[in-house]
């Protein structure tokens, strides 16, 4: 093949790759553009902006992200993402999950990303853990109890579990706390249906509603 033809092919390939990268929904500059956060990107970006403005120091997550940055589009890589933010802002992220294997795998990723001084993981039922949590919380992320798109009984149990999580920690949420709930845009109302209904009756308001939902106290401007 002639050198000119090879060069042309390489240019075309480079152009295709550039287009693919440009379509990825990244969290740049927090993370390189190659990581695609898909349907969660916009809500995650908004949350980090809100945490910046509030100078949040205690972040709390239910349902750990076990694959590090390997599945950003599939699960949002929340533990690593918020862990990186915590490291940059001298904050702490506390993550709880009932599955010891999930926590063990996540810990390897946390260690690999040099986040062990900022991310603290716990194996426990999340409701029990939240009842005993004794710090004032600036950010709460609810993403535990797997949701099923077809099984209505599992849907109701997942929704009730997330409501119980919120009730367990409600008294320790700061007035300017940001709450993020995952997997909301799903059949049956998603994980957040019941807890959002509860929160809206208690002076909370929706800031952003997509696949994830962001809420804050309605008195916060």
N, C-alpha and C positions, 0 to 999 in steps of 0.2 A: 504494500500500500504506500502511495506517495506521502511524503512528509506533510504536504499541505492538507491532504485528506485526513490524516491522523490528527493534525491540529484542529481541523474543523470539528471532528467528532468529539475531541476533548472539550472544545468550547461548548458544544451542544450539551454534553453531559454535565459540565459545570453549571450551565444555565438551568438545567432541569433540577439539579440539587439545590441551587440557590432559590428557586421558586418553592420547592418543598419546604425548605427551612423557613422561608418568609411566611408560609401559611401556618406554621406551628404556633400554637398559643403558648408562648414562653413566659417565664417569670423574670426575664432579664430586666435589670442588671443583677438581681439577687442570685440568679443562676444562669448559666450559659444558654443561648438560644436553642441549642439542640434538644433541650428538654421540653416536651409538649404536655401542657396541663389540660388541654382540651376544654371540655364543658365547665370545668371548675376554675379556669384561669381568671376570669373577670371578677368573680366573687373573692377569690384568694387575694388578688391584687388590691381590691377594695378593703378587705380586712386588714392587710398589712399597712395600708395608708392610715386606717383608723387607729391601729395600734401605735404607729409612729406618732400621731397627733396626741394620743393619750399617754405616751411614754409608759406603756404597760410593762409590768415587771413579773407578774405571775400568770402564766398561761397553763390551762388545764385541758387535757384531751381525753376523751373516752373512746376506746377502739384504736389500737396502735397500728401504724403503717409499717408492715414488716419487710417490704422489699426495697427500702431505701429509695433511690432515684431510678430504679429499674422499671417502675410502672407508673410514672407520673400521670399519664393519660387515663389509666385505669382506676387508680385509687387516690390520686392527688399528692402522694408522698408526704402527707401532712406532718408526720413526726420529724422528718428531716427538714422539710421546708420551714416549719415553725422553730425547729431547733437551730437552724442557721440564723434566722431572725433573732432568736434569743441570744445567741452568741454575739451577734453584732451590736446588740443593745443592752448587754449585761443583764439579761432577764433569765428566768427559769421556766422550763416547760416540764410539766408533770403529765405523764401518760399512763393510763391504766387499761389493762386488758385481762380478761378472764383466762385466756389461752396461754399457758406457759411456753409452748413452742413458738407462738407468734412473738412473744416478748423476747425470747432467746434469739430468734433470728433478727429481730429489730435491733437488739443490743449490739450485734455484730456490725450492723450498718452504722449505728450511732458511733461506735468506737472507730470505725474506718473513716468517718467524717470528722473525727476529733471533736465530738460534741458531748462527751461524757461529763463535762463540768457544767453543762447547761440543760441536759435532758435527763430526767429521772423517771425510770419506768417501774411499774408495779404490777404484780400478778394478783388480781383480786376481782371479785364481782364489783362492777363499777359503782352501783348504788351504795353498797356497803363502804367502799373506799371514800366516796364523796361525803357521806355522812360524817366521817372522821377527819376530813380535810380541814385544817385549822387556819389557813391563810386567806387573806382577802384576794379575790380573783379578778384580774383585769381582762381576761379572755377565756371563754369557754367554748370548746368545740365538741359537739355531740356526734359521734359516728360509731356507736357500738351496735350490738344485736343485729345480725344480718337480716336484711329485708328480702322478702320473696315477692316477685311480681304477680304470682298467681294464687298462692295460698293465703286466703284471707285471715285465717287464724294466726299465722305467723306475722302477717302485717299488723294485726291488732296487738299482738304481744310485743312486737318491736316498738310500735308507737307508744304503748303503755310504759315500756322500759325507759324510753327516752324522757317521757314525762316524769317518771320517778327519779331519774337522774337529776333533772332540773330542780325538782322539789328538794332533793337531798342537799343541794349546794346553794339553793336560792338565797339563803340568808347571808351567805358570804360573798355574793357578787357585788363588786363595787358599783357605785351609782353610774359610773361611766363605762361599765363592762360591755364588751362586745361579745355577742353570742353568734356562733356559726353552726348550722345544722346541715349535715350532708344527706345526699340521696333523698331529696324532697320531691323532685319532679318525676314521680313514679306512680303506676296504677295504685289506687287506693289512698293516695295522698302522701306516700313516702314516709320516711322515718319521722319527719317533723310535724305531721298533721295534728296530732293531739297536743303536743307540747306547745306548738305555735298558738293554737286556739287558747290554751291556758295563759300564755304570756300576753297575748293581746288584751286579755281582760284585766291584766295587772300592770298597766302603764308601760308596756313595751310596744315598740313599733317596728315594722319591717323596713329596713334600709334598702335591701336589694333582694330580689326573688328570681332565681334562675334554677339550675339544678340543685344548687345550695341556696340556703336562705340566711341572710344576715339580719340580726335584730339588735336594737339598743333601747334604752329607756327613752320614752317619748319626751321627757323633759330635757334631754341632751340635744343641743343644737349642733 
